Amino acid sequence: MKAYEVVREIPNLCANNQMRDVFFDEVETDDPVEYVRGMMAGKSVEITVDYPAPGRVTVYANSAGTVQKFLFTEL
């Protein structure tokens, strides 16, 4: 399994608040997309993936109009 640093960004939907909730974690997984699917289990979610550079994966999870961004960076 590969080890990743994960940055999870959740936009704040409150009016006049431009801040985001940001969480940092280290995880081991062979598939970042399946890792996100597991986190969102039980929810209707649309997932898109971007590979911006070697060793990096960005996963966008859209659930009920809220798009969470997961930035995976291989350690």
C-alpha positions, 0 to 999 in steps of 0.5 A, a space after each residue: 500500500 502507498 502512504 499519502 498525506 490527505 488534505 480535505 477541503 469542505 466549503 462553508 455554505 454560510 452566507 458571507 463566509 469565504 472560509 473552508 473547513 480543512 483537515 489533514 491526515 496521513 492514510 495508507 491506500 492503494 486506491 485514493 478514489 475507493 478511499 473517498 468512496 468509503 468515507 462517503 458511504 451511504 450518501 449519493 455522491 458523484 466523484 471526479 478525479 484529476 491527476 495534476 502531477 506524478 504522486 498526486 491525486 485530486 478527488 472531488 466528491 459532490 454530495 447534495 451540491 456540496 463539493 469536497 476536495 481531497 488532495 492526495 500527495 504520495 509520501 
